[in-house]
Amino acid sequence: MNTYEYKVAWCTICNQGWVEIVKDRTTKKLFVCCSECESEWDSPDNVKSKDLATQDTFGQIDRPNYDEIVQRGWEKYILKK
């Protein structure tokens, strides 16, 4: 499995990690999170905005399956390379 299978952007906060689509383990809500600094955004649309980044808003994360991402309409954000 590709470690950054659902990456959507390079983090503008830390400039050291990939922002990926992830899922809150408890609520099952999808959001995006940096693999390094753990900055979070509620939507891939907001990743470019440092002002909209949060930390510890969501709980423990799980990897969503691709169908969950498609249901949310976020597959278009996944970087191919």
Residue frames as qw, qx, qy, qz and C-alpha x, y, z in Angstrom:
[[0.000, 0.889, 0.458, 0.000, 0.00, 0.00, 0.00],
 [0.354, 0.552, -0.031, 0.754, 1.22, 3.48, -0.83],
 [0.350, -0.319, -0.533, 0.702, 2.01, 5.38, 2.37],
 [0.106, 0.390, 0.123, -0.906, 0.58, 8.62, 0.97],
 [0.224, 0.332, 0.855, 0.330, -2.17, 7.08, -1.13],
 [0.020, 0.820, 0.561, 0.114, -4.66, 9.89, -0.46],
 [0.368, -0.373, -0.051, 0.850, -2.35, 12.92, -0.49],
 [0.262, 0.842, 0.465, 0.080, -3.93, 16.18, -1.61],
 [0.180, 0.934, -0.112, 0.289, -1.22, 18.82, -1.03],
 [0.599, 0.133, -0.442, 0.655, 2.16, 19.61, 0.46],
 [0.387, -0.740, -0.476, 0.277, 1.68, 21.21, 3.89],
 [0.222, 0.752, 0.029, 0.619, 1.86, 25.01, 3.87],
 [0.563, -0.811, 0.033, -0.158, 2.20, 25.10, 7.67],
 [0.709, -0.558, 0.374, 0.216, 5.36, 23.03, 8.21],
 [0.502, 0.727, -0.406, -0.232, 6.57, 22.53, 4.63],
 [0.110, -0.467, 0.875, -0.061, 7.67, 19.02, 5.67],
 [0.341, 0.103, 0.923, -0.147, 4.74, 16.66, 5.12],
 [0.165, -0.223, -0.717, -0.640, 1.90, 15.58, 2.90],
 [0.481, 0.059, 0.357, -0.798, -1.66, 16.60, 3.68],
 [0.151, -0.037, -0.952, -0.262, -3.80, 13.48, 3.34],
 [0.650, -0.295, -0.215, -0.666, -7.46, 12.57, 3.46],
 [0.174, 0.073, -0.907, 0.376, -8.07, 10.73, 6.72],
 [0.547, -0.487, -0.497, -0.466, -11.06, 9.70, 8.83],
 [0.330, -0.469, 0.511, -0.640, -11.89, 10.36, 12.48],
 [0.221, 0.048, -0.972, 0.065, -12.01, 6.93, 14.11],
 [0.130, 0.306, 0.753, -0.568, -15.02, 7.76, 16.32],
 [0.402, 0.553, 0.234, -0.691, -17.21, 10.01, 14.17],
 [0.650, 0.279, 0.630, 0.321, -16.13, 8.56, 10.79],
 [0.259, 0.934, 0.090, -0.228, -15.94, 12.16, 9.47],
 [0.761, 0.298, 0.135, 0.561, -13.42, 12.73, 6.69],
 [0.094, -0.973, 0.085, 0.191, -10.94, 15.57, 6.98],
 [0.735, 0.530, -0.236, 0.351, -7.39, 16.29, 5.83],
 [0.630, -0.755, 0.150, 0.108, -4.30, 16.18, 8.03],
 [0.330, 0.778, -0.530, 0.068, -0.57, 16.78, 7.61],
 [0.932, -0.028, -0.341, 0.117, 1.54, 13.65, 8.10],
 [0.541, 0.240, -0.414, 0.692, 4.25, 15.65, 9.90],
 [0.002, -0.202, 0.359, -0.911, 2.85, 18.57, 11.94],
 [0.057, -0.420, -0.892, 0.157, -0.69, 17.14, 12.26],
 [0.235, 0.243, 0.045, -0.940, -2.35, 20.37, 11.15],
 [0.265, 0.397, 0.878, 0.011, -5.95, 19.64, 10.17],
 [0.268, 0.131, -0.197, -0.934, -8.49, 21.13, 7.81],
 [0.586, 0.241, 0.628, -0.451, -12.13, 20.13, 7.48],
 [0.748, 0.603, 0.255, -0.107, -11.91, 20.13, 3.68],
 [0.701, 0.038, 0.323, 0.634, -9.23, 19.85, 0.98],
 [0.229, 0.830, 0.287, 0.420, -10.56, 23.21, -0.29],
 [0.335, -0.937, 0.011, -0.101, -9.10, 24.89, 2.80],
 [0.881, -0.176, 0.004, 0.438, -5.56, 23.48, 2.78],
 [0.482, 0.478, 0.029, 0.733, -4.01, 26.60, 1.25],
 [0.251, -0.787, -0.016, -0.563, -5.37, 28.74, 4.11],
 [0.404, 0.153, -0.694, 0.576, -3.12, 28.73, 7.17],
 [0.307, -0.230, 0.297, -0.875, -5.86, 30.60, 9.07],
 [0.813, -0.110, -0.157, -0.549, -8.25, 27.65, 8.72],
 [0.611, 0.185, -0.748, 0.181, -5.82, 25.04, 10.04],
 [0.662, -0.601, 0.163, -0.417, -6.54, 23.48, 13.44],
 [0.352, 0.302, -0.860, 0.212, -4.93, 20.91, 15.69],
 [0.030, -0.078, -0.895, 0.437, -6.59, 18.33, 17.91],
 [0.529, 0.059, 0.003, -0.847, -10.07, 19.18, 16.62],
 [0.852, 0.077, -0.388, -0.344, -10.56, 15.61, 15.48],
 [0.790, -0.466, 0.379, -0.124, -9.80, 12.40, 17.32],
 [0.507, -0.320, 0.739, 0.307, -7.65, 9.43, 16.41],
 [0.509, 0.540, -0.304, -0.598, -7.41, 8.86, 12.69],
 [0.732, 0.088, 0.669, 0.092, -8.00, 5.90, 10.41],
 [0.036, -0.216, 0.625, 0.749, -7.40, 5.54, 6.71],
 [0.660, 0.363, 0.259, -0.605, -10.68, 5.83, 4.80],
 [0.589, 0.155, 0.721, 0.332, -11.42, 3.52, 1.92],
 [0.128, -0.017, 0.453, 0.882, -11.66, 4.94, -1.57],
 [0.134, -0.564, -0.735, -0.351, -15.46, 4.54, -1.70],
 [0.296, -0.743, -0.430, 0.419, -15.84, 6.83, 1.33],
 [0.243, -0.401, 0.193, 0.862, -13.74, 9.46, -0.43],
 [0.015, 0.226, 0.681, 0.696, -15.81, 9.15, -3.61],
 [0.197, -0.688, -0.698, -0.009, -19.06, 9.48, -1.62],
 [0.266, -0.731, -0.200, 0.595, -17.75, 12.77, -0.22],
 [0.503, 0.846, 0.143, 0.103, -16.70, 13.94, -3.71],
 [0.306, -0.864, 0.344, 0.203, -13.06, 14.33, -2.68],
 [0.859, 0.051, 0.387, 0.331, -11.43, 11.92, -5.15],
 [0.489, 0.808, 0.107, 0.309, -10.73, 14.88, -7.45],
 [0.217, -0.930, 0.277, -0.106, -8.30, 16.30, -4.84],
 [0.858, -0.318, 0.342, 0.213, -6.04, 13.23, -4.70],
 [0.128, 0.786, -0.499, -0.341, -2.69, 13.92, -6.32],
 [0.955, 0.279, -0.042, -0.090, -1.72, 11.36, -8.94],
 [0.755, 0.350, -0.300, 0.466, 2.06, 11.87, -8.67]]
